[in-house]
Amino acid sequence: MAAVWWLRFRQSDRHFIHELRGREGLAKPGEIRKHTSAGTAVRRAKALRPSLSSPTAPAVGWKVGQAHRQDVYVSIEDSIVVEGAPRSGKGYRFIINAILDWCGPLITTSTRNDNLSATMRERARVGEVTVFDPQELSGVRSSLRISPVTGCEDPLVADQRGQAIVAGTALGASKTNQEWAHVASSVLSRLLHAAAVSGRGADALARWGSNPRLALEAVSVLSNQGTPGWAEDLDAIINGDEKLLASSWFGVSGAIRPLAIPAIRKAMTPGPGEQFDPDQFLTGSNSLYLVGTGAGAGSVGGFLGAVLDDIVETARRKALASPGSRLDLPLALILDEIANMFSWPALPRIMADGGGIGISTIVVLQALSQAETAWSRAEADTIWSAATAKLVLGGASDVDHLRDLESLLGNRRIRNTGHSYNETGSSTNIHDEKVPVMSLDEIRRMPETVGLLAYRTRRGILLDLRGWTDRHDARRVKSGKKATETDQQLVFAEQYQAALDRRRAAGERN
């Protein structure tokens, strides 16, 4: 029986994890204590949050797990990539904890409402919570309304927003049609500017963008109120070559197509007092959930990207106007499923330099190939390389990427002892052999309860990952999650019934 037990234990996850913990080449307790402990995070507080008189580790660092029974923190100035296959526990063991622990303004993205359901009520305890959900995927009644036109009186803002909206479309994501994407963003920026200076909103933008002849009205507006030269640029495209016009307007009409859906247009038509204020948002521990999809009918990825772009640019300007050119109250971007929502053009730059101005970024991917699809191979490499903390979960299947991770961890030496026998006696041969710290198969086989952290210049750290249900405040979080889910179910039931009534009414008319 003992032999059977031992054989089963040797084949279990427990033995696998135990063997990895003691392996040479991975960080030991002393290294954890010196470089990634809570105390190390607090010692960085004077540079990162000089206004704090009694800083705590969560105020200046992200807790990513435990190793050798010590909490492991990375700095808030680090950019983080979390990579894990579907159902590997990214949300349960990391994302939800990160949202709950953050002290400051926070923007988080998702195509689903799992993270929102678990964290919305807790985040409401520390600041204002808003949800921008044009496609009505979240089940939240008091969702935010944001006009794409607001702020576009400034031609620079209009130009940036036009680029962001087009970048979130299929044309913007295409690597072979960038010249048409550039033309489309140029036209869209002028339409946004015309709508803003004339005091109009999404209705005018939708009308002008649907047909170039209708956009002649925008030319007239720009001639009287707009930036010099913009009316002539737009007029030249509209009254230019017919074949070129069709190609140019294809990207414009695709970008504003979601506005043809009443619910989406309503979400982008705020009433009096409903407009979102990025400056006010950055003053406290407020939360903004961006929920939507970047594919299929009613895709709003471009508009979500424009919202994110606007807030980040506001944060950048505020940082430059602050002591030390850094936000005193850092902004967190927890970008879950972003590769499935929109290819945000600013992400590679924010990953590279955001930490220095107080913008802390976490990008969550199912695989690095997702980033290559959403952006480009070069930009995906930039995102990966700019991440000073890389948290890898098990279940990956891209052999080339696993091999890169194997190389990233380096090698260890193992001693092999061999015995040989002959007529004159026996001899013993001892030689050292270099082998990977973790083979690609071992990285793939990591159970859900562990993760691998590659941090700056340090050796790899094997992490114990605990789900949010193990938190000290788990009972309160569960209660809030249950209440939120109950409200969501009521909203979804109403939406379903309304859709059913519309179909019945349509059937009766036919």
C-alpha positions as CSV (number, residue, x, y, z in Angstrom):
1,M,0.0,0.0,0.0
2,A,2.8,2.4,0.9
3,A,4.4,1.8,-2.6
4,V,1.1,2.5,-4.3
5,W,0.6,5.7,-2.3
6,W,4.2,6.8,-3.1
7,L,3.7,6.2,-6.8
8,R,0.5,8.2,-6.8
9,F,2.1,11.0,-4.9
10,R,5.0,11.1,-7.4
11,Q,2.4,11.6,-10.2
12,S,0.4,14.3,-8.4
13,D,0.3,18.0,-8.7
14,R,1.4,18.3,-5.1
15,H,4.7,16.5,-5.8
16,F,5.2,18.5,-9.0
17,I,4.8,21.8,-7.1
18,H,7.0,20.6,-4.2
19,E,9.8,19.6,-6.5
20,L,9.6,22.9,-8.4
21,R,9.7,25.0,-5.1
22,G,13.1,23.5,-4.1
23,R,14.6,23.7,-7.6
24,E,17.8,25.5,-8.2
25,G,17.3,28.5,-10.6
26,L,14.1,29.8,-9.0
27,A,14.1,32.5,-6.4
28,K,14.6,31.5,-2.8
29,P,13.1,33.0,0.4
30,G,16.0,35.5,0.8
31,E,15.6,36.9,-2.7
32,I,11.8,37.2,-2.2
33,R,12.3,39.1,1.0
34,K,14.9,41.4,-0.5
35,H,13.4,42.3,-3.9
36,T,9.6,41.6,-3.9
37,S,8.4,41.7,-0.4
38,A,5.8,44.1,1.1
39,G,8.6,45.9,2.9
40,T,10.5,46.5,-0.4
41,A,7.4,48.0,-1.9
42,V,6.9,50.3,1.0
43,R,10.5,51.5,0.8
44,R,9.8,52.7,-2.7
45,A,6.8,54.9,-1.5
46,K,8.9,58.0,-1.0
47,A,9.6,58.2,-4.7
48,L,6.3,56.8,-6.0
49,R,3.8,58.4,-3.5
50,P,5.7,61.2,-1.7
51,S,2.5,62.7,-0.2
52,L,1.8,59.5,1.8
53,S,2.9,59.9,5.4
54,S,2.2,56.2,6.3
55,P,2.3,54.2,3.1
56,T,1.1,50.6,2.9
57,A,2.2,48.0,0.5
58,P,-1.1,48.0,-1.5
59,A,-0.8,51.8,-2.0
60,V,2.5,51.4,-3.8
61,G,2.5,47.9,-5.2
62,W,0.5,45.0,-6.8
63,K,0.2,41.8,-4.8
64,V,0.7,39.1,-7.3
65,G,0.7,36.0,-5.1
66,Q,2.8,34.3,-2.4
67,A,6.1,32.5,-2.6
68,H,7.8,30.6,0.3
69,R,5.0,31.9,2.6
70,Q,5.7,35.5,1.8
71,D,3.5,38.0,0.0
72,V,5.0,38.9,-3.4
73,Y,4.6,42.6,-4.6
74,V,5.7,44.3,-7.7
75,S,5.8,48.1,-7.9
76,I,3.0,50.2,-9.3
77,E,5.4,51.7,-11.7
78,D,5.8,48.2,-13.3
79,S,3.8,47.3,-16.4
80,I,2.4,43.8,-16.1
81,V,1.4,41.2,-18.6
82,V,-0.8,38.3,-17.3
83,E,-0.8,35.4,-19.7
84,G,-3.0,32.4,-19.2
85,A,-5.1,30.0,-21.3
86,P,-8.9,30.2,-21.1
87,R,-10.2,28.8,-17.8
88,S,-6.8,29.0,-16.2
89,G,-8.1,31.2,-13.3
90,K,-6.8,34.6,-14.4
91,G,-9.9,36.4,-13.2
92,Y,-10.5,34.4,-10.0
93,R,-6.9,34.3,-8.8
94,F,-5.6,37.7,-10.0
95,I,-7.8,40.2,-11.8
96,I,-10.6,40.4,-9.3
97,N,-8.0,40.7,-6.4
98,A,-6.2,43.5,-8.3
99,I,-9.4,45.5,-8.8
100,L,-10.4,45.1,-5.2
101,D,-7.0,46.0,-3.8
102,W,-6.3,49.1,-5.9
103,C,-6.1,52.5,-4.1
104,G,-6.8,55.2,-6.7
105,P,-8.7,55.7,-10.0
106,L,-9.2,52.6,-12.0
107,I,-10.3,51.7,-15.5
108,T,-10.9,48.1,-16.4
109,T,-12.1,46.5,-19.6
110,S,-13.9,43.2,-20.3
111,T,-16.2,41.6,-22.9
112,R,-18.1,40.0,-20.0
113,N,-19.5,41.1,-16.7
114,D,-17.7,38.6,-14.4
115,N,-15.2,41.0,-12.9
116,L,-17.8,43.8,-12.7
117,S,-20.3,41.5,-10.7
118,A,-17.6,40.6,-8.2
119,T,-16.1,44.0,-7.6
120,M,-18.6,46.7,-8.4
121,R,-20.2,47.1,-4.9
122,E,-16.8,46.9,-3.2
123,R,-15.3,49.6,-5.4
124,A,-18.4,51.7,-4.7
125,R,-17.3,51.8,-1.0
126,V,-14.2,53.8,-1.9
127,G,-15.3,56.0,-4.8
128,E,-17.8,56.5,-7.6
129,V,-18.5,53.6,-9.9
130,T,-19.5,54.1,-13.5
131,V,-20.1,51.6,-16.3
132,F,-19.9,52.4,-20.0
133,D,-21.8,49.7,-21.7
134,P,-23.2,50.8,-25.1
135,Q,-24.2,47.2,-26.1
136,E,-26.1,46.6,-22.9
137,L,-24.0,43.5,-21.9
138,S,-23.5,44.3,-18.2
139,G,-27.0,44.3,-16.9
140,V,-26.3,47.6,-15.0
141,R,-29.2,50.1,-15.2
142,S,-27.3,53.3,-14.4
143,S,-24.7,52.8,-17.1
144,L,-22.7,55.8,-18.2
145,R,-23.4,57.9,-21.3
146,I,-20.4,59.4,-23.1
147,S,-20.6,61.5,-26.3
148,P,-17.8,60.9,-28.8
149,V,-18.1,64.5,-29.8
150,T,-17.3,66.1,-26.4
151,G,-14.0,67.9,-26.4
152,C,-13.6,67.8,-30.1
153,E,-13.8,71.6,-30.3
154,D,-10.0,71.2,-29.9
155,P,-8.7,70.0,-33.3
156,L,-5.9,67.9,-31.6
157,V,-8.6,66.1,-29.5
158,A,-10.7,65.6,-32.6
159,D,-7.7,64.2,-34.5
160,Q,-6.7,61.8,-31.7
161,R,-10.3,60.6,-31.3
162,G,-10.8,60.0,-35.0
163,Q,-7.7,57.8,-35.0
164,A,-8.8,55.9,-31.9
165,I,-12.3,55.2,-33.2
166,V,-11.1,54.0,-36.6
167,A,-8.3,51.9,-34.9
168,G,-11.0,49.9,-33.1
169,T,-12.6,48.8,-36.4
170,A,-11.8,46.0,-38.8
171,L,-10.2,48.5,-41.2
172,G,-8.0,50.0,-38.5
173,A,-6.9,46.5,-37.4
174,S,-6.0,45.5,-41.0
175,K,-2.3,45.6,-41.7
176,T,-2.8,45.9,-45.5
177,N,-5.2,48.9,-45.6
178,Q,-3.6,51.4,-43.4
179,E,-3.6,54.1,-46.1
180,W,-7.5,54.0,-46.2
181,A,-7.6,53.8,-42.4
182,H,-5.6,57.0,-42.3
183,V,-8.0,58.7,-44.7
184,A,-11.0,57.5,-42.8
185,S,-9.6,58.8,-39.5
186,S,-8.8,62.2,-41.1
187,V,-12.4,62.5,-42.4
188,L,-13.9,61.3,-39.1
189,S,-11.8,63.8,-37.1
190,R,-13.3,66.6,-39.2
191,L,-16.8,65.4,-38.7
192,L,-16.2,65.2,-35.0
193,H,-14.8,68.7,-35.0
194,A,-17.8,70.0,-37.0
195,A,-20.3,68.3,-34.6
196,A,-18.5,69.8,-31.6
197,V,-18.2,73.4,-32.8
198,S,-21.8,73.5,-33.9
199,G,-23.1,72.1,-30.6
200,R,-24.4,68.9,-32.1
201,G,-23.8,65.3,-30.9
202,A,-23.9,61.7,-32.0
203,D,-27.1,62.2,-34.1
204,A,-25.3,64.7,-36.5
205,L,-22.1,62.5,-36.5
206,A,-24.2,59.4,-37.5
207,R,-26.0,61.3,-40.3
208,W,-22.9,62.9,-41.8
209,G,-20.9,59.7,-41.6
210,S,-23.5,57.6,-43.3
211,N,-23.3,59.5,-46.6
212,P,-20.7,61.9,-48.1
213,R,-23.4,64.1,-49.6
214,L,-25.0,64.6,-46.2
215,A,-21.5,65.5,-44.9
216,L,-21.5,68.6,-47.1
217,E,-23.4,70.2,-44.2
218,A,-20.3,69.6,-42.0
219,V,-18.2,71.3,-44.7
220,S,-20.4,74.4,-44.3
221,V,-20.1,74.3,-40.5
222,L,-16.3,74.0,-40.7
223,S,-16.2,76.9,-43.1
224,N,-17.8,79.2,-40.6
225,Q,-16.7,77.9,-37.2
226,G,-14.0,75.2,-37.7
227,T,-10.2,75.1,-37.8
228,P,-8.8,76.9,-40.8
229,G,-8.2,74.5,-43.7
230,W,-10.3,71.6,-42.4
231,A,-13.4,72.6,-44.4
232,E,-11.3,72.6,-47.6
233,D,-9.7,69.2,-46.8
234,L,-13.1,67.6,-46.2
235,D,-14.6,69.2,-49.3
236,A,-11.7,68.0,-51.5
237,I,-12.5,64.4,-50.4
238,I,-16.2,64.7,-50.9
239,N,-16.1,66.4,-54.3
240,G,-13.0,64.5,-55.5
241,D,-12.8,61.3,-57.6
242,E,-15.9,59.2,-57.1
243,K,-14.0,55.9,-57.0
244,L,-11.6,57.2,-54.3
245,L,-14.5,58.7,-52.4
246,A,-16.2,55.3,-52.1
247,S,-13.0,53.8,-50.7
248,S,-12.4,56.7,-48.4
249,W,-15.9,56.7,-47.0
250,F,-16.0,52.9,-46.5
251,G,-13.9,53.3,-43.3
252,V,-15.9,56.3,-42.1
253,S,-19.3,54.6,-42.4
254,G,-17.9,51.4,-40.8
255,A,-16.6,53.4,-37.8
256,I,-20.0,55.1,-37.1
257,R,-22.2,52.1,-38.0
258,P,-22.8,51.3,-34.3
259,L,-24.6,54.7,-34.0
260,A,-27.4,53.3,-36.2
261,I,-28.4,51.1,-33.3
262,P,-30.8,53.1,-31.0
263,A,-29.5,51.7,-27.8
264,I,-25.9,52.4,-28.7
265,R,-26.7,55.9,-29.9
266,K,-28.6,56.6,-26.7
267,A,-25.5,55.5,-24.7
268,M,-23.5,58.1,-26.6
269,T,-26.1,60.9,-26.2
270,P,-25.7,62.2,-22.6
271,G,-28.4,64.5,-21.1
272,P,-27.8,67.6,-19.0
273,G,-25.4,66.8,-16.2
274,E,-24.6,63.3,-17.5
275,Q,-21.4,64.1,-19.3
276,F,-18.3,62.2,-18.0
277,D,-15.5,64.4,-16.6
278,P,-12.0,62.8,-16.9
279,D,-10.4,65.4,-14.6
280,Q,-13.0,64.7,-11.8
281,F,-12.6,61.0,-12.3
282,L,-8.8,61.2,-11.6
283,T,-9.3,62.9,-8.2
284,G,-10.3,59.9,-6.2
285,S,-10.6,56.1,-6.0
286,N,-13.2,56.1,-8.8
287,S,-13.9,53.2,-11.1
288,L,-14.8,53.0,-14.8
289,Y,-15.8,49.6,-16.3
290,L,-15.7,49.5,-20.1
291,V,-17.8,46.6,-21.4
292,G,-18.2,45.7,-25.0
293,T,-17.2,43.6,-27.9
294,G,-14.9,44.5,-30.8
295,A,-16.4,42.1,-33.4
296,G,-19.8,41.4,-35.0
297,A,-22.8,43.6,-35.4
298,G,-22.8,46.7,-33.2
299,S,-19.1,46.6,-32.4
300,V,-18.2,49.5,-30.2
301,G,-14.5,48.7,-29.8
302,G,-13.4,52.0,-31.5
303,F,-15.6,54.1,-29.2
304,L,-14.4,52.3,-26.1
305,G,-10.8,52.9,-27.2
306,A,-11.6,56.6,-27.7
307,V,-12.9,56.8,-24.1
308,L,-9.7,55.1,-22.8
309,D,-7.5,57.3,-24.9
310,D,-9.2,60.5,-23.7
311,I,-8.8,59.6,-20.0
312,V,-5.2,58.5,-20.4
313,E,-4.3,61.7,-22.3
314,T,-5.9,63.7,-19.5
315,A,-3.9,61.8,-17.0
316,R,-0.7,62.4,-18.9
317,R,-1.3,66.2,-19.0
318,K,-2.2,66.2,-15.3
319,A,1.0,64.3,-14.5
320,L,3.1,66.8,-16.4
321,A,1.6,69.6,-14.4
322,S,2.2,67.8,-11.1
323,P,5.3,67.8,-8.9
324,G,7.8,65.3,-10.2
325,S,5.8,65.0,-13.4
326,R,3.9,62.1,-11.8
327,L,0.3,61.6,-10.7
328,D,0.1,61.7,-6.9
329,L,-2.9,59.4,-7.1
330,P,-1.8,56.8,-9.7
331,L,-4.2,55.6,-12.4
332,A,-4.6,51.9,-12.9
333,L,-5.5,50.3,-16.2
334,I,-6.5,46.6,-15.9
335,L,-7.1,45.7,-19.5
336,D,-8.8,42.3,-19.5
337,E,-9.8,40.9,-22.9
338,I,-8.6,44.1,-24.5
339,A,-7.3,42.1,-27.6
340,N,-10.8,41.0,-28.2
341,M,-12.3,44.5,-27.8
342,F,-10.1,47.0,-29.7
343,S,-6.5,47.4,-30.7
344,W,-5.7,50.5,-28.7
345,P,-2.9,52.3,-30.5
346,A,-1.4,53.9,-27.4
347,L,-0.9,50.6,-25.5
348,P,2.7,49.9,-26.5
349,R,3.7,53.4,-25.5
350,I,1.8,53.4,-22.2
351,M,3.4,50.0,-21.4
352,A,6.8,51.5,-22.0
353,D,6.6,54.9,-20.2
354,G,3.3,55.0,-18.3
355,G,4.8,53.8,-15.0
356,G,7.1,56.8,-14.9
357,I,4.1,59.3,-14.8
358,G,1.9,57.3,-12.5
359,I,-0.1,55.1,-14.9
360,S,0.1,51.5,-13.9
361,T,-0.9,49.1,-16.6
362,I,-1.9,45.4,-16.5
363,V,-2.7,43.7,-19.8
364,V,-4.4,40.3,-19.6
365,L,-4.0,37.9,-22.6
366,Q,-4.9,34.4,-23.3
367,A,-1.7,34.1,-25.4
368,L,0.9,36.4,-26.9
369,S,-0.5,35.6,-30.3
370,Q,-3.6,37.5,-29.3
371,A,-1.6,40.7,-29.1
372,E,0.0,39.9,-32.5
373,T,-3.4,39.6,-34.1
374,A,-4.8,42.8,-32.5
375,W,-1.7,44.9,-33.1
376,S,1.3,43.7,-35.1
377,R,4.1,41.3,-34.4
378,A,6.5,44.2,-33.6
379,E,3.9,45.9,-31.3
380,A,3.2,42.7,-29.5
381,D,6.9,42.2,-28.9
382,T,7.0,45.8,-27.6
383,I,4.1,45.1,-25.2
384,W,5.8,41.9,-24.0
385,S,9.3,43.4,-23.7
386,A,8.0,46.6,-21.9
387,A,6.3,44.5,-19.2
388,T,8.8,44.5,-16.4
389,A,6.6,41.9,-14.6
390,K,5.3,38.9,-16.6
391,L,2.9,36.5,-14.8
392,V,2.4,33.3,-16.7
393,L,-0.2,30.7,-15.8
394,G,-0.4,27.1,-17.0
395,G,-2.2,25.6,-20.0
396,A,-0.3,27.4,-22.8
397,S,0.1,25.4,-26.1
398,D,2.1,27.7,-28.3
399,V,5.4,25.7,-28.4
400,D,7.5,28.6,-29.8
401,H,6.3,30.9,-27.0
402,L,6.8,28.2,-24.4
403,R,10.4,27.8,-25.7
404,D,10.9,31.5,-25.3
405,L,9.7,31.3,-21.7
406,E,12.0,28.4,-21.1
407,S,14.9,30.5,-22.4
408,L,13.8,33.5,-20.3
409,L,14.1,31.4,-17.1
410,G,17.7,30.3,-17.9
411,N,19.5,27.1,-17.1
412,R,20.5,25.2,-13.9
413,R,23.2,22.7,-13.3
414,I,22.5,19.1,-12.3
415,R,25.1,16.6,-11.3
416,N,25.0,13.2,-12.9
417,T,26.8,10.3,-11.3
418,G,27.6,7.2,-13.4
419,H,29.1,3.9,-12.4
420,S,30.9,1.5,-14.7
421,Y,32.2,-2.0,-13.9
422,N,34.9,-4.1,-15.6
423,E,37.3,-6.9,-14.9
424,T,39.6,-4.7,-12.9
425,G,37.0,-3.1,-10.8
426,S,34.5,-0.2,-10.9
427,S,34.8,3.5,-11.6
428,T,32.6,6.5,-10.9
429,N,32.1,9.3,-13.3
430,I,30.7,12.6,-12.2
431,H,29.8,15.4,-14.6
432,D,27.7,18.6,-14.5
433,E,24.9,19.1,-17.1
434,K,23.1,22.3,-18.0
435,V,19.3,21.9,-18.3
436,P,16.4,24.4,-18.3
437,V,15.2,25.7,-15.0
438,M,11.7,24.7,-16.2
439,S,11.1,22.8,-19.4
440,L,8.4,24.0,-21.7
441,D,6.3,21.0,-20.7
442,E,6.6,21.9,-17.0
443,I,5.6,25.5,-17.8
444,R,2.5,24.1,-19.7
445,R,1.6,21.7,-16.9
446,M,1.5,24.3,-14.0
447,P,-1.7,23.8,-12.0
448,E,-4.2,26.6,-11.6
449,T,-3.0,27.2,-8.0
450,V,0.5,28.3,-9.2
451,G,2.0,30.9,-11.5
452,L,5.4,31.9,-12.8
453,L,6.6,35.4,-12.3
454,A,9.5,36.8,-14.4
455,Y,10.3,40.1,-12.7
456,R,12.9,42.6,-14.0
457,T,16.4,41.2,-13.5
458,R,15.4,38.7,-10.8
459,R,15.3,34.9,-11.1
460,G,11.9,33.4,-11.8
461,I,9.5,33.2,-8.9
462,L,7.1,30.3,-8.5
463,L,3.9,31.8,-7.0
464,D,1.1,30.4,-5.0
465,L,-2.1,32.0,-6.4
466,R,-5.1,32.2,-4.2
467,G,-8.6,33.0,-5.4
468,W,-10.6,36.0,-4.2
469,T,-12.8,33.7,-2.1
470,D,-9.8,33.3,0.3
471,R,-9.6,37.0,1.0
472,H,-10.2,38.3,4.5
473,D,-13.2,40.3,3.2
474,A,-14.5,37.4,1.0
475,R,-17.8,37.2,2.8
476,R,-18.6,40.8,2.1
477,V,-17.4,40.5,-1.5
478,K,-19.6,37.5,-2.0
479,S,-22.6,39.3,-0.6
480,G,-22.0,42.2,-3.0
481,K,-21.5,39.9,-5.9
482,K,-24.8,38.1,-5.2
483,A,-26.7,41.4,-4.9
484,T,-25.2,42.7,-8.2
485,E,-26.0,39.4,-10.0
486,T,-29.6,39.6,-8.7
487,D,-30.0,43.1,-10.1
488,Q,-28.4,42.0,-13.4
489,Q,-30.7,39.1,-13.8
490,L,-33.7,41.4,-13.5
491,V,-32.3,43.7,-16.1
492,F,-31.5,40.8,-18.5
493,A,-35.0,39.4,-18.0
494,E,-36.5,42.8,-18.9
495,Q,-34.3,43.0,-22.0
496,Y,-35.3,39.5,-23.1
497,Q,-39.0,40.2,-22.6
498,A,-38.7,43.5,-24.6
499,A,-37.0,41.7,-27.4
500,L,-39.6,39.0,-27.4
501,D,-42.4,41.6,-27.5
502,R,-40.8,43.3,-30.4
503,R,-40.6,40.0,-32.4
504,R,-44.2,39.2,-31.6
505,A,-45.3,42.7,-32.7
506,A,-43.3,42.3,-35.9
507,G,-44.9,38.9,-36.6
508,E,-48.4,40.3,-36.1
509,R,-47.7,43.2,-38.5
510,N,-46.5,40.7,-41.1
